[in-house]
Structures are given as C-alpha cells and as structure tokens.
C-alpha cells in the first residue's frame, strides 16, 4: 500500500507549538535539563520526527535556585575560551551561579541537544530567567511540574 503524494502533518507544518513554564527552584540540574531537552525536541509528542523541529518553547524561571548534589558546587568546572592564545577561562559552579545563573541551565540543556543546525534552532526555543519574572505572559505558558528528586512527590 503506497502512500505516494501524501504528506504527514509534520512535513506540512500543521502542528501547534506550545509554551511551557518550568520552575527550577530546588530541582536537580541534570534531570531537569534532560526533561527540558525532550520537550524542546518534541519527543513528548506522537508526531516526533528526528530531523524536524516538532518541539515546544520552554521558559525556565528561578534558575538561580537550581540544585546539584555532593561537592559539585566547588568541583564542577565550566570552561570557555576567548579564541586567543592562553584565553582559557575556568569557573566553578558556585562562581558561575553568582555571576550568570541562567548560563548553568543553558549549558546543561545545550549539551543534550543535537550538535547540528537543528540543535541550534531548538536551543533558541529555550528561555531561562534567574528570578521568578519573565516577559512571556502573553504566550500563556502552561506550567509543568517536573519531578527531579527521587522519592519525592
């Protein structure tokens, strides 16, 4: 049974993108980032197609209150390079959290997206804010409760 000439909803772009809001206060960084990456890719939808952007927009608030376990606040390093000789800059988790708390979640999610043009496009759908305020109330985001602490309800 051939389906020549038929287009699926994903090929024609006949699908809706939703806006979700996630509160990162007290959530574990890695588990939260993996759930956000799945929503950005659209893996939570039945129309998921690996090579198309079927994902939704995600707003993350309270990024400054994200949690990690163990001694990672002092030991986890974030690296960046200026492109110049000797231009490597190192920061610990706690230093970066004090300077730019949004960047912690952004880098964690970016590492879980595809490393190609689709991944760069998906990353633009992530909006991270340090506090509880965000400028996207006109989009009427739907709140999602992501459970990242095992055994807690």
N, C-alpha and C positions, 0 to 999 in steps of 0.2 A: 504494500500500500504506500504509494509515493505521496509525499506532501510537497511537491514542487510548486512554487509560486505562493506558498503560504508563509506568512510572517508571524512570528511569535510576538507577544506584547513587548518583550524586551528589545527586539530588533526594531520595532517601530517607535519605541519610546512611550508606549501607552501605559505607564505605571507612575504612581504618585510617590514623591519623596516626602517623608515625614520629618518633623523636627522633634528630637528627644532632648530632655534635660536630665543630667545625672549629677547628684550631689556627691562629691569626693570626700567629704568630711569623715575621717575615721576609716576609710576604705584602704585595703591593701593595694599597692601600686600596680603590681604585675597582673593580678587577677582582674582588676578594674580595667587596665589597658587592653587585655585580651578580649573582654566583653565589648568594649568600645570599638575595637578593630573589627570585630564580627559585624557589628551594626553598620559601620562605615562601608564595609564591603558588600553588605546586603545578604550575608549568609543566614540571617534570621527570616528570610522571605522564601516562599516557594518558587519564585521566579529567578533565583540566584543564577547568574551566568558568570563564569570566571573572567571572561575577557571584557565584560561590560560594567559600567558604573550603575549598579542597581541599589546602591546603599542610601542611607538616610543621613541627615545632618544631626550632629551630636553637640550639645552645649554642656560643658563641664564647669560647675561652679564649686567654690571653696577648694581650689587646687592647693592652697597653702596649708590645708589640714589633712592632706593625704598621708597615709601611714606606711612605714616599712618596718620590718622586724629585725631583731638582732642588733649587731653593731654596724649595720649598713649606713646609718647617718654619718659615721666617721670614716668608714672604709670604702663606700661606693664612690667611684670617681667618674666625673663627667669630663670628657676631653673635647677640645675644639682647637682648630689650627687656623692661623691667620693667612697661611699660604706663603709666608716669608720664612727664611731660614731661622730656626730657633723660635718659631712662633707658636709652639705648643703651649696651650693654657690648660691647667688642671684645676678642677674644683671638686670638693666633696659634696655629697648630697645636702648636708646642712648649709654649706655656703651658698649653693645654688638656690636652695629653698628660701634663704633670706634675700637673695638678690632678684631672682626671677622664678617664682614658684610655678608659673604656667609652663615653663620650659621642661620641667620634670615629666609631666604627663604627656606633653607633646612629643618628647623624645622616646618615651616608652611606647606610645601608640605608633609612632612613625616606624619604629623597628619591627613592628608586627604587620606592616602593610607591604604589598609587593614593591620591589625595588625597580620600578619602571615608570613610564609616563602615567599609567593608570593609578599607581600608588601615589604619585604626586597630586593627581587630580582628587583622589579620595581624601588626601590629607587636608585639602582646602575646606572640606566639609566639617572639620573639627574646630570648634570654638572653645577655648579654655580661658577661664577667668579666675583670678586669685580669690576674690571675695564672692559674696552671695548675689551681687547685682550683675545684670547682663543687659545688653541693648536689643535683645531679640524677642521681646514680649509680643511684638506684632505678628510673629510667626506662630504664636500659640503653641509652644512646645509641650509635649506630653511628658510627664515625669515618669522616669523608670527607676525602680528600686533594684539595684544590682547588689547581690549578696556576695561579699568577698571574704568574709571572716567565717571559716568553717565552724559549724555547730551553732551559729547564732541565727536568730530568726528576725 
